[in-house]
Amino acid sequence: MNYRLTELKVLLFLLLLSAVSCQRPMYDEEDDEDGVSQTNLPLKISARSSGESPINYPAYIYAFAEDGSCSASLKMTDNAQIEMKLPPTRYTIVAIAGLGEEYIVPKDPSLDDVIVMKENNRSSRALMMGTSTVTIANKKNVSVSVTLYYAVSLVNISLEDIPQTLKR
């Protein structure tokens, strides 16, 4: 009888131990065991020029979510890699360089917005743009390189020998 009671106690102890060991640990939503935020994960971004032309810094980097809304934006002042913290999903990364006072950029841009030149349609430097798509899905280091191409080039046109009889 005493043997059965001991056996029952051991069985009950093992049952309780297995119930506790199968419980899922609860972590704070913001931080996990590595100290990396689960809501915002790092994305390392670098920019390079297509060809031999240098990038006209600063370059503005935008991360657009799948719905076209801007999730984050940063200003890149040199060719060093920058880091954005973003929630896990798929993004279109857009880099724009050569923006000056002659361009109108929306304050809260979306992926479908257009950059417009001001009234005189003149700029002293070329506009460069590049895009890349990236998916942030886990804690691993995710990096993307955006290649910038000329979007607006500098063109000088001189009209000569125009007949005086020509009207506007």
Wavefront OBJ file of the C-alpha trace (Angstrom):
o trace
v 0.000 0.000 0.000
v 2.787 2.355 0.920
v 4.482 1.475 -2.396
v 1.317 2.440 -4.307
v 1.059 5.787 -2.485
v 4.679 6.620 -3.319
v 4.128 5.558 -6.918
v 1.037 7.783 -7.122
v 2.956 10.766 -5.676
v 5.793 10.294 -8.170
v 3.312 10.004 -11.035
v 1.500 13.162 -9.907
v 4.829 14.991 -9.591
v 5.866 13.938 -13.113
v 2.484 14.980 -14.482
v 2.789 18.443 -12.906
v 6.372 18.756 -14.093
v 5.436 17.924 -17.668
v 2.529 20.381 -17.611
v 4.822 23.196 -16.492
v 7.584 22.316 -18.939
v 5.182 22.420 -21.913
v 4.056 25.942 -21.157
v 5.087 28.527 -23.657
v 7.249 31.279 -22.155
v 5.708 34.725 -22.239
v 7.880 37.564 -23.491
v 7.241 41.221 -23.527
v 5.947 42.184 -26.989
v 8.608 44.826 -27.410
v 11.718 42.809 -26.566
v 12.810 39.243 -27.015
v 15.759 37.371 -25.550
v 18.236 38.946 -27.978
v 17.172 42.471 -27.093
v 15.849 43.050 -30.618
v 12.470 44.679 -30.885
v 9.946 42.333 -32.477
v 7.836 45.200 -33.769
v 10.729 47.080 -35.360
v 13.574 45.120 -36.912
v 16.765 46.617 -38.375
v 17.159 47.118 -42.117
v 20.587 48.225 -43.331
v 20.514 50.333 -46.492
v 23.336 51.390 -48.767
v 23.175 53.433 -51.954
v 25.392 53.336 -55.003
v 25.448 55.042 -58.342
v 24.991 53.308 -61.656
v 28.127 53.962 -63.636
v 30.905 56.289 -62.639
v 28.883 59.375 -61.736
v 28.901 60.250 -58.047
v 25.694 60.509 -56.049
v 24.623 64.094 -55.336
v 24.205 63.847 -51.553
v 22.107 64.161 -49.540
v 20.020 61.201 -50.638
v 16.583 60.717 -49.148
v 15.613 57.130 -48.371
v 11.936 56.170 -48.077
v 10.460 52.810 -47.033
v 6.996 52.275 -48.511
v 4.721 49.507 -47.224
v 2.729 47.306 -49.588
v -0.255 49.676 -49.430
v 1.951 52.526 -50.718
v 2.157 54.453 -47.454
v 5.492 55.754 -46.211
v 6.597 53.779 -43.145
v 9.905 55.561 -42.561
v 12.302 58.015 -44.142
v 15.899 59.019 -43.511
v 18.438 61.430 -44.930
v 21.708 59.862 -46.113
v 24.537 62.413 -46.107
v 27.377 60.237 -47.436
v 28.053 56.765 -48.777
v 27.971 55.146 -45.323
v 25.336 52.488 -44.675
v 22.266 53.669 -42.743
v 19.798 51.691 -40.655
v 16.012 51.906 -40.424
v 13.892 50.108 -37.837
v 10.762 48.682 -39.464
v 8.000 46.205 -38.607
v 8.243 42.863 -40.433
v 6.583 43.046 -43.872
v 7.499 43.722 -47.501
v 8.793 47.188 -48.439
v 9.721 49.145 -51.525
v 12.809 51.179 -50.700
v 13.126 54.379 -52.740
v 16.275 56.515 -52.784
v 16.271 60.009 -54.298
v 19.370 62.191 -54.635
v 19.916 65.616 -56.134
v 16.764 67.141 -54.674
v 17.043 70.870 -54.324
v 14.783 73.842 -53.779
v 13.665 73.594 -57.398
v 11.688 70.405 -56.701
v 8.403 70.032 -54.834
v 8.309 66.901 -52.670
v 5.147 65.987 -50.698
v 5.562 66.241 -46.924
v 3.848 62.889 -46.316
v 4.692 60.980 -49.505
v 3.073 57.831 -50.837
v 4.535 55.498 -53.433
v 2.323 56.957 -56.186
v 3.246 60.607 -55.538
v 5.135 62.597 -58.150
v 8.086 64.911 -57.586
v 7.434 68.110 -59.541
v 9.755 70.885 -60.666
v 8.749 74.388 -59.685
v 7.523 76.960 -62.199
v 10.718 77.562 -64.163
v 11.372 73.837 -64.836
v 15.051 74.364 -64.194
v 17.551 72.662 -61.928
v 21.275 73.099 -61.487
v 21.870 69.400 -60.818
v 20.549 66.076 -62.023
v 17.959 64.101 -60.077
v 18.865 60.483 -59.312
v 16.462 57.770 -58.200
v 16.582 54.068 -57.380
v 14.224 51.454 -55.971
v 14.567 48.050 -54.401
v 12.117 45.618 -52.815
v 12.926 43.890 -49.535
v 11.037 41.640 -47.115
v 11.736 41.855 -43.401
v 10.548 38.593 -41.880
v 12.830 37.648 -38.998
v 15.520 38.817 -36.609
v 18.438 38.230 -38.970
v 20.313 41.182 -40.357
v 18.570 42.290 -43.519
v 20.371 44.636 -45.858
v 19.584 46.136 -49.232
v 21.603 48.107 -51.742
v 19.784 50.655 -53.882
v 21.312 51.598 -57.232
v 20.540 55.171 -58.254
v 20.016 56.074 -61.913
v 19.503 59.478 -63.482
v 15.821 60.391 -63.492
v 16.242 63.962 -64.729
v 19.389 64.925 -66.601
v 20.723 68.364 -67.219
v 19.998 69.481 -70.772
v 20.929 72.859 -72.210
v 19.163 73.903 -75.408
v 20.165 76.941 -77.394
v 17.905 78.076 -80.219
v 19.700 80.042 -82.904
v 18.774 81.570 -86.241
v 15.099 81.773 -85.430
v 13.255 83.780 -88.101
v 11.806 87.049 -86.881
v 8.503 86.230 -88.581
v 7.930 83.225 -86.325
v 5.213 83.864 -83.739
v 4.479 82.120 -80.482
l 1 2 3 4 5 6 7 8 9 10 11 12 13 14 15 16 17 18 19 20 21 22 23 24 25 26 27 28 29 30 31 32 33 34 35 36 37 38 39 40 41 42 43 44 45 46 47 48 49 50 51 52 53 54 55 56 57 58 59 60 61 62 63 64 65 66 67 68 69 70 71 72 73 74 75 76 77 78 79 80 81 82 83 84 85 86 87 88 89 90 91 92 93 94 95 96 97 98 99 100 101 102 103 104 105 106 107 108 109 110 111 112 113 114 115 116 117 118 119 120 121 122 123 124 125 126 127 128 129 130 131 132 133 134 135 136 137 138 139 140 141 142 143 144 145 146 147 148 149 150 151 152 153 154 155 156 157 158 159 160 161 162 163 164 165 166 167 168
